[in-house]
Amino acid sequence: MRTLLFIVGGLFLFGLLVVTTPRSDRERVARTCLAFLVLWLVVTLGNLYYGVTKAGYSLGEELPIALLIFLPPAIPAAILWVKNRTA
């Protein structure tokens, strides 16, 4: 359940950032997507760290969960970043 909350929260945060960024400025959209990717990686690594140090899971147990948390919000952000980055 906690994993699902992280995924939904990440998708919601990404959607909120995209909606509040003017779509006419492609460079700003690209920067927003890149900033989200970095922020979401930090959140995911923080959750991984918590799971290993506090919850008692091994790194091997937590790594697939970290990928499951990171990828669903990161994939649309990466796609939108690639589409809007300037050459």
N, C-alpha and C positions, 0 to 999 in steps of 0.2 A: 504494500500500500504506500509506503514511504517513497519507493522508487517511482511509482505512478504520479505522486504529488510533485516530485522533482521534475519529471518530464512535462507535466501539464504546466507547472510554474514556469519552466524555461520557455515553452511555446508561448505562453501568455506574455512573458516579459519581452520576447522577441517581437511578437505582434504589436505590443504597446509601443516599442521603440520605432518600429516601421511606420505605424500609423501617425506618430507624432513627428516624423521626419518628412520634410517637403519632398515629394517625389519628383519634382521638376529639377532638383539639384542632384544629379547622379553621383557626383563626388561625395556629397554629404550622406547619401544613402549607403554608398560603399563604406565610408568611414564608420557609420553607425553599425553596419553588419560586422565589420572587423572588430570594433569595440565590443560588440555583443559576444563574438566568438572568444575573445580573450577573457572577458568577464565570466562567461559560462564555463570555460576551462578552469578558471580559478575556483568557481563554485564546485565543480565536479571533483577537482583535486582536494578541496577542503572536505567534501563528503567522503572521499576515499581515505583521507588521513584520519577522519573521525572513525570510520568503520574499522580501520586497522588498529588504531591506538586505544580507542575508548570502548568500542563495541566488541572487540575481541575476535574479529574475523581475520583470516590470513589474507595476504596480498593476492594470492591466487583466487580466493573467493570473492574479493571485492573488485578486482579488475574488470571482470565481465559486467558487473553491475555499473561500474563507472562508465564503461562504454555505452551501456544501455541508457544511462542518464544523459550522457553527452551528445550522442549522435542524433536523436530525433529533433532537438531544437537546432543543432549545429548544421545539419544538412540543408535546410531551407535558407539559413543565414549564409552559408558558403555559396549556394547557388545564386542568391541575390547579390552577393558581393562580387562574384565573377561577372554577372551580367552588367553591373553598374560601375565597375572600376574603369578609370580612364586609361587610355593607352599611353 
